[in-house]
Amino acid sequence: MRIGTAERDGERLVVCERDGQLLPLGAPPGTSLRELVERGELPAQPVDDGPLDGARLIAPLRPGKVVAIGLNYLDHIREAAMERPARPLVFAKFPSSVIGPGEPIRIDRSLTQRVDWEVELAVVVGRRMRDVPEGDALAHVFGYTVGNDVSARDLQFGDGQWVRGKSLDTFCPLGPVVVTPDELPDPQTLGLRTRVNGETVQDSSTAEMVFGVAELLAFCSRSFTLEPGDVVLTGTPWGCGEFMDPQRSLAGGDVVEVEVDGIGTLRNEVVEESP
Ligand code: MG
């Protein structure tokens, strides 16, 4: 099933996307997708009420935490001239950075001059995970969505700590929907790409991951608890602007599309702001 959160007339609804239409999932009004995931109460079928006219998708959920993985694609490691990590490189993005499809990525020019794109397969945790072995890890996945790990490179590399450069407001687009694992049984065979103003800048496959989804979840859960509704961003492939010659950076008016096969395309326009 393809599950999302839609807004209509100021009301938020958990929806199912089918044949390009949004159908109500029959959850009680005001119930968020995260609450349904936490309670394990997701309806198996949309209610047969016909499509929701005038509804638009927003971020599928507000995660409790966003765990992110750096340097997890072999092609990205080659482009960055880095060493293959011996274990997953884990960092965090604050959940306050999450936005949904169609919402603007806002660049505050008093904070950063170098803003980059990173398409990522995003895993939504479905069941509490603490010290779960790799062989059981995928059974804890609620579903998969697309993430853009937008990064202020000057802050990321200048702070000595990545969290600020990765967590500026609007720097974590997620969506458009969450696809359940029955529709994506193997997360290591998915094409993923980024287009900036229609030009393809990233184009790879999750087969290039150094540590696969199951291994990442097991590794994280060995160190800290993953809660239902947490999101794990699994790293980005080659093609970031930072490593191009000359370097490239997002600017006001740019349109960034990140997509993962079988999930969909997440589109956000860039807006520049000064305080
Ligand atoms: Mg990343």
Boltz pocket constraint, residues with backbone or C-beta under 6 A from the ligand:
constraints:
  - pocket:
      binder: B
      contacts: [[A, 68], [A, 69], [A, 70], [A, 118], [A, 120], [A, 149], [A, 233], [A, 235], [A, 236]]
      max_distance: 6.0
